Amino acid sequence: MRTSGFVVLGLAVLGPWACSRDAEKPPAPPKIFGAEAVEPARGAAPQAAPVFTHLTVKARGATTELERTPEGWRLTAPVEAKADPYAVEALVQQLTTAKFKATVNASPSDAELKKYGLTSPTFTVTARAYVPDASGGGAEDPSRQRTVTLSGGEENPFDGSVYVRREGDTTVYAAEGAVRWALDKGPFELRAKEFLGPLDAASLQSIEVTAKAHAYQLTRDVDGKTWRLVKPEPTRANASRVTDLITAFAGQLALSFPEDSPAQRKALGLEAPVVDARFVPSSGEPIRVRLSQVTREGASVVYALREQGSRSTLAEVEERALMTLDVGVPELKDRRVLSFPRDAVRRLEFHPGGKTAPVVVTRGSASDGGTDAWQVEGPDGGRARHFRVVKLLGTLEALKAAAFGEANVKRWERYGIGDASRSVVLRDADGKELARLWLGNAVPEQEERLYARGSGPDLLEVSASAVEDLPTSAADLKDPPPGGPDGGGASAP
């Protein structure tokens, strides 16, 4: 009882002192962007994060204006351009979540402000945002609008923090170095560097390129998926290679954005470009891109000018941009040997060569009351192994040229290709030829390759191993008889 009394007495004596100590504790440094109109009551649900709509960044000797649009952040000054999403996201993230590290000086003098670098700040960011309501709205509600201007000064060499101050608040705070890294950005850092895009391969209808070593024209096929090479020779184009070219070219990054003017273009050699490319989309205005190369102080410098309607952008790019579109016809050609609609194939004729009768397999249509199983039609009948035929179709569909030979061949017999050569014919239900593959002689000094002719007009070279499984007899397409090749048993009585 006596011990308990001392404890109670002690608490009674220490209680007011402990409370006064709590009251003397300085308040925790506030958030950089104070979105709350008032501090939320203890236990109250936290407010939603502010949604930033406008940013004004004064740094690196320039002022950058940014605006949030439905398509993302855009610069509105000093130029109209797409913003760098990563740079703006880092800036907004710091404004949303960062807190001041410490309170440095609550009432600084002019001399102290100069010492902190806040008389002439290194950077100043004015951010406008709104605090969304429970349904995410409130963008137009004045009571939910917030604007904060933050100025940053010198860096503290002791811990890398930066001295900062908010407009309307005399206090000087310290903020983490990450705040300075995110907010101290000039127009170039905040601007998107992928200026040659967007170039959406799926929406383009034609491409025309004149480069240092090559010139070509591509056009979209009527199916909307494949491409055709129009110039310098008409042939099927490699659609995946075309897509890769467009992606690689549109991904070129700007190293700088010089001022654009007619005199500047002439000085940079853009009136006689090394590369002149024109991209025509299915809708909208065509895009023209010119690249030039000049020598500055003994070094090669490459510039790119992108024009679309009344909009233009001039930038310095890496030298490798000159070679991105400068590719030859062999690289643009479709390396598929055969082009045919696989689902339409109803008849396959495998010609072993010479006067040997072809191995023929056909497939009926279940919709016509028949069977969709593959049947050996000749030289002797029987049911074909379904997966064997399906695999052969896949082999023919995926067959690629290892190399291109003579274009528009006049004398195919020179390469062992003719009516009596080994071949495969694919036909539809009406007997119409869909595609034909001819196989000729071995390529000199390339014994693992054969000359071939496919759906195009050119001589091709294909891997001999890629066509070694083509059947030469009906037995190659049918299951072996039970018991072994000879039946495995005595002859029937």
VOZASE-588519 format. One line per field, with one value per residue (C-alpha): residue in three letters; x, y, z. Coordinates in steps of 0.5 Angstrom, whole numbers, plus 500, padded with zeros to 3 digits. Example, Ala and Ser with C-alpha at 12.3 -4.5 7.8 and 13.67 -1.06 7.14 Angstrom:
BEGIN
residuo	ALA, SER
c1	525, 527
c2	491, 498
c3	516, 514
// end
This chain:
BEGIN
residuo	MET, ARG, THR, SER, GLY, PHE, VAL, VAL, LEU, GLY, LEU, ALA, VAL, LEU, GLY, PRO, TRP, ALA, CYS, SER, ARG, ASP, ALA, GLU, LYS, PRO, PRO, ALA, PRO, PRO, LYS, ILE, PHE, GLY, ALA, GLU, ALA, VAL, GLU, PRO, ALA, ARG, GLY, ALA, ALA, PRO, GLN, ALA, ALA, PRO, VAL, PHE, THR, HIS, LEU, THR, VAL, LYS, ALA, ARG, GLY, ALA, THR, THR, GLU, LEU, GLU, ARG, THR, PRO, GLU, GLY, TRP, ARG, LEU, THR, ALA, PRO, VAL, GLU, ALA, LYS, ALA, ASP, PRO, TYR, ALA, VAL, GLU, ALA, LEU, VAL, GLN, GLN, LEU, THR, THR, ALA, LYS, PHE, LYS, ALA, THR, VAL, ASN, ALA, SER, PRO, SER, ASP, ALA, GLU, LEU, LYS, LYS, TYR, GLY, LEU, THR, SER, PRO, THR, PHE, THR, VAL, THR, ALA, ARG, ALA, TYR, VAL, PRO, ASP, ALA, SER, GLY, GLY, GLY, ALA, GLU, ASP, PRO, SER, ARG, GLN, ARG, THR, VAL, THR, LEU, SER, GLY, GLY, GLU, GLU, ASN, PRO, PHE, ASP, GLY, SER, VAL, TYR, VAL, ARG, ARG, GLU, GLY, ASP, THR, THR, VAL, TYR, ALA, ALA, GLU, GLY, ALA, VAL, ARG, TRP, ALA, LEU, ASP, LYS, GLY, PRO, PHE, GLU, LEU, ARG, ALA, LYS, GLU, PHE, LEU, GLY, PRO, LEU, ASP, ALA, ALA, SER, LEU, GLN, SER, ILE, GLU, VAL, THR, ALA, LYS, ALA, HIS, ALA, TYR, GLN, LEU, THR, ARG, ASP, VAL, ASP, GLY, LYS, THR, TRP, ARG, LEU, VAL, LYS, PRO, GLU, PRO, THR, ARG, ALA, ASN, ALA, SER, ARG, VAL, THR, ASP, LEU, ILE, THR, ALA, PHE, ALA, GLY, GLN, LEU, ALA, LEU, SER, PHE, PRO, GLU, ASP, SER, PRO, ALA, GLN, ARG, LYS, ALA, LEU, GLY, LEU, GLU, ALA, PRO, VAL, VAL, ASP, ALA, ARG, PHE, VAL, PRO, SER, SER, GLY, GLU, PRO, ILE, ARG, VAL, ARG, LEU, SER, GLN, VAL, THR, ARG, GLU, GLY, ALA, SER, VAL, VAL, TYR, ALA, LEU, ARG, GLU, GLN, GLY, SER, ARG, SER, THR, LEU, ALA, GLU, VAL, GLU, GLU, ARG, ALA, LEU, MET, THR, LEU, ASP, VAL, GLY, VAL, PRO, GLU, LEU, LYS, ASP, ARG, ARG, VAL, LEU, SER, PHE, PRO, ARG, ASP, ALA, VAL, ARG, ARG, LEU, GLU, PHE, HIS, PRO, GLY, GLY, LYS, THR, ALA, PRO, VAL, VAL, VAL, THR, ARG, GLY, SER, ALA, SER, ASP, GLY, GLY, THR, ASP, ALA, TRP, GLN, VAL, GLU, GLY, PRO, ASP, GLY, GLY, ARG, ALA, ARG, HIS, PHE, ARG, VAL, VAL, LYS, LEU, LEU, GLY, THR, LEU, GLU, ALA, LEU, LYS, ALA, ALA, ALA, PHE, GLY, GLU, ALA, ASN, VAL, LYS, ARG, TRP, GLU, ARG, TYR, GLY, ILE, GLY, ASP, ALA, SER, ARG, SER, VAL, VAL, LEU, ARG, ASP, ALA, ASP, GLY, LYS, GLU, LEU, ALA, ARG, LEU, TRP, LEU, GLY, ASN, ALA, VAL, PRO, GLU, GLN, GLU, GLU, ARG, LEU, TYR, ALA, ARG, GLY, SER, GLY, PRO, ASP, LEU, LEU, GLU, VAL, SER, ALA, SER, ALA, VAL, GLU, ASP, LEU, PRO, THR, SER, ALA, ALA, ASP, LEU, LYS, ASP, PRO, PRO, PRO, GLY, GLY, PRO, ASP, GLY, GLY, GLY, ALA, SER, ALA, PRO
c1	500, 506, 509, 503, 502, 509, 508, 501, 505, 510, 506, 502, 508, 511, 505, 505, 512, 512, 506, 510, 516, 511, 508, 515, 517, 518, 512, 515, 517, 511, 510, 513, 507, 501, 495, 491, 487, 488, 492, 487, 485, 488, 485, 481, 482, 488, 486, 487, 494, 493, 493, 497, 495, 500, 508, 512, 519, 525, 532, 538, 537, 530, 522, 519, 511, 508, 501, 497, 493, 489, 495, 500, 504, 506, 511, 507, 513, 518, 516, 510, 512, 511, 514, 519, 514, 520, 523, 516, 514, 520, 518, 511, 513, 517, 512, 507, 511, 517, 517, 522, 528, 529, 527, 534, 532, 525, 526, 532, 535, 537, 544, 542, 538, 544, 548, 543, 542, 535, 536, 537, 534, 538, 531, 523, 517, 510, 505, 498, 494, 487, 485, 480, 474, 471, 469, 476, 473, 474, 478, 474, 472, 476, 476, 480, 485, 492, 498, 505, 511, 518, 525, 531, 538, 545, 547, 549, 556, 555, 549, 548, 541, 538, 536, 529, 523, 516, 512, 508, 513, 519, 522, 528, 528, 532, 530, 533, 538, 533, 528, 534, 535, 528, 526, 532, 530, 531, 527, 531, 531, 523, 522, 521, 527, 524, 522, 522, 515, 510, 511, 506, 508, 500, 498, 503, 501, 507, 514, 519, 527, 533, 539, 546, 547, 540, 533, 527, 519, 514, 507, 502, 498, 491, 490, 493, 498, 504, 508, 510, 517, 515, 522, 527, 524, 517, 517, 514, 517, 519, 514, 517, 524, 520, 517, 523, 526, 521, 521, 529, 528, 523, 527, 533, 534, 535, 542, 540, 534, 538, 533, 530, 530, 531, 538, 540, 537, 541, 547, 546, 546, 538, 537, 541, 540, 544, 537, 530, 524, 517, 512, 505, 499, 492, 490, 493, 498, 505, 511, 518, 524, 531, 538, 544, 551, 556, 563, 564, 571, 573, 568, 562, 555, 548, 542, 535, 529, 522, 516, 509, 504, 506, 509, 517, 522, 530, 535, 542, 542, 547, 551, 548, 541, 544, 544, 538, 534, 540, 538, 539, 533, 536, 534, 528, 525, 521, 525, 519, 520, 512, 506, 499, 493, 494, 487, 485, 490, 486, 491, 499, 503, 510, 514, 520, 523, 524, 518, 517, 509, 508, 505, 498, 494, 488, 483, 476, 471, 466, 461, 461, 459, 466, 471, 477, 482, 488, 488, 493, 490, 496, 500, 496, 491, 490, 489, 495, 498, 494, 500, 505, 502, 500, 508, 509, 505, 508, 515, 513, 510, 516, 521, 526, 531, 538, 540, 538, 541, 539, 533, 528, 531, 531, 534, 532, 535, 542, 540, 537, 530, 525, 519, 522, 526, 523, 518, 511, 505, 499, 492, 485, 479, 478, 484, 487, 495, 496, 504, 509, 516, 522, 528, 534, 542, 546, 549, 557, 561, 555, 553, 549, 544, 540, 537, 530, 524, 518, 512, 517, 521, 528, 533, 533, 538, 535, 538, 538, 536, 530, 527, 530, 523, 519, 516, 518, 513, 506, 509, 513, 506, 502, 503, 507, 503, 503, 508, 514, 515, 513, 507, 511, 507, 506, 502, 495, 492
c2	500, 505, 503, 504, 511, 513, 511, 515, 521, 521, 521, 526, 530, 528, 529, 536, 536, 531, 534, 541, 537, 534, 541, 544, 539, 543, 540, 535, 539, 539, 536, 540, 541, 542, 539, 540, 546, 545, 539, 533, 531, 525, 519, 522, 519, 521, 526, 523, 525, 532, 531, 536, 540, 545, 546, 552, 551, 556, 553, 553, 560, 558, 558, 551, 551, 544, 542, 536, 533, 527, 524, 526, 532, 537, 543, 549, 554, 555, 551, 546, 539, 533, 532, 527, 522, 520, 527, 530, 523, 524, 531, 530, 524, 529, 534, 529, 525, 529, 532, 537, 534, 539, 547, 551, 558, 560, 568, 569, 575, 578, 576, 569, 568, 570, 565, 560, 562, 564, 571, 569, 561, 556, 553, 555, 551, 553, 547, 548, 542, 540, 535, 530, 528, 521, 520, 523, 529, 536, 539, 545, 546, 553, 550, 544, 548, 548, 552, 552, 556, 552, 556, 552, 555, 552, 545, 543, 540, 536, 532, 533, 537, 543, 549, 551, 556, 556, 562, 566, 562, 566, 559, 556, 548, 543, 538, 531, 532, 528, 534, 538, 533, 532, 539, 543, 541, 546, 545, 540, 535, 536, 535, 528, 526, 521, 527, 523, 519, 517, 513, 507, 502, 499, 506, 508, 506, 508, 509, 513, 513, 516, 515, 515, 508, 506, 509, 505, 505, 501, 501, 497, 491, 491, 486, 492, 487, 486, 490, 490, 493, 498, 501, 499, 492, 490, 484, 482, 486, 483, 486, 485, 488, 494, 494, 494, 499, 504, 503, 504, 510, 513, 511, 516, 521, 528, 530, 538, 542, 548, 554, 552, 558, 558, 560, 555, 549, 552, 552, 545, 542, 540, 543, 537, 532, 525, 522, 524, 520, 521, 517, 517, 515, 512, 519, 525, 529, 526, 526, 528, 527, 530, 528, 532, 531, 537, 538, 542, 543, 537, 532, 530, 532, 530, 534, 531, 536, 533, 536, 535, 540, 547, 543, 542, 540, 541, 536, 534, 526, 521, 519, 512, 515, 516, 508, 506, 507, 506, 499, 495, 491, 484, 486, 489, 483, 478, 471, 467, 462, 461, 465, 462, 462, 455, 454, 454, 448, 442, 438, 437, 434, 432, 431, 427, 429, 426, 422, 419, 420, 425, 423, 426, 428, 431, 434, 434, 439, 437, 442, 438, 432, 429, 428, 433, 428, 428, 422, 419, 419, 417, 413, 408, 410, 410, 415, 419, 421, 427, 430, 428, 433, 438, 438, 439, 445, 448, 447, 450, 456, 457, 456, 462, 464, 463, 468, 471, 470, 472, 477, 476, 469, 468, 461, 457, 450, 453, 452, 445, 448, 446, 441, 435, 438, 436, 440, 441, 444, 447, 447, 449, 446, 448, 445, 452, 453, 457, 456, 452, 450, 448, 445, 445, 444, 444, 451, 451, 452, 452, 444, 445, 449, 448, 453, 454, 458, 460, 465, 471, 472, 471, 465, 463, 459, 454, 450, 443, 440, 444, 440, 434, 431, 432, 425, 422, 416, 415, 410, 417, 419, 413, 409, 403, 396, 392, 388, 391, 393, 387, 385, 381, 375, 369, 370, 369, 363
c3	500, 502, 495, 491, 495, 493, 485, 485, 488, 484, 478, 480, 481, 474, 470, 469, 468, 463, 459, 459, 456, 450, 449, 448, 443, 436, 431, 426, 419, 414, 407, 402, 398, 404, 401, 407, 408, 416, 419, 420, 426, 430, 428, 422, 415, 411, 405, 398, 395, 391, 383, 380, 374, 372, 374, 373, 374, 374, 373, 369, 367, 364, 365, 363, 364, 364, 364, 365, 359, 358, 354, 359, 361, 356, 355, 354, 354, 352, 347, 345, 346, 350, 357, 359, 363, 368, 369, 371, 375, 379, 380, 382, 386, 391, 391, 393, 398, 401, 407, 410, 413, 419, 420, 419, 421, 423, 422, 418, 416, 409, 410, 412, 406, 402, 406, 404, 397, 397, 395, 388, 388, 384, 382, 384, 383, 383, 383, 382, 384, 387, 393, 390, 393, 395, 388, 385, 383, 385, 379, 378, 386, 388, 395, 393, 389, 392, 390, 393, 391, 393, 392, 393, 395, 396, 398, 405, 404, 410, 409, 401, 403, 400, 403, 401, 403, 401, 399, 405, 410, 412, 415, 412, 412, 410, 404, 402, 396, 392, 392, 389, 384, 382, 382, 379, 372, 365, 359, 356, 362, 362, 355, 352, 348, 343, 338, 332, 334, 334, 328, 329, 324, 324, 322, 317, 309, 306, 307, 302, 304, 300, 304, 303, 300, 299, 297, 297, 297, 301, 301, 306, 303, 302, 308, 312, 315, 310, 307, 299, 297, 291, 289, 287, 285, 287, 292, 298, 304, 311, 315, 322, 319, 317, 324, 327, 323, 324, 332, 332, 328, 332, 339, 337, 343, 342, 345, 344, 341, 337, 335, 329, 323, 316, 317, 322, 317, 311, 316, 318, 311, 312, 305, 302, 307, 308, 309, 307, 310, 309, 313, 311, 316, 314, 317, 319, 315, 313, 317, 314, 317, 314, 317, 316, 318, 319, 322, 328, 331, 328, 330, 326, 328, 326, 326, 325, 323, 324, 320, 320, 318, 321, 327, 326, 331, 330, 334, 335, 335, 335, 329, 328, 327, 319, 319, 322, 315, 310, 309, 302, 299, 301, 308, 307, 303, 306, 307, 307, 301, 300, 301, 302, 306, 310, 312, 304, 303, 301, 296, 297, 291, 293, 286, 288, 281, 274, 272, 279, 280, 285, 292, 293, 299, 300, 305, 305, 308, 314, 311, 305, 308, 308, 313, 314, 315, 310, 305, 301, 294, 290, 288, 293, 297, 305, 311, 312, 319, 320, 325, 319, 314, 319, 321, 313, 312, 318, 315, 308, 312, 316, 310, 310, 305, 307, 302, 295, 289, 282, 281, 275, 273, 265, 265, 271, 268, 270, 277, 276, 277, 272, 270, 272, 279, 286, 288, 292, 290, 294, 292, 294, 294, 287, 285, 284, 285, 292, 292, 289, 291, 287, 289, 285, 285, 291, 291, 289, 296, 300, 300, 306, 301, 295, 290, 290, 287, 291, 291, 289, 282, 285, 286, 293, 297, 302, 308, 305, 312, 312, 307, 308, 311, 305, 303, 297, 297, 300, 305, 308, 310, 312, 319, 318, 317, 324, 326, 322, 314, 311, 316, 321, 320, 315, 308, 308, 306
// end
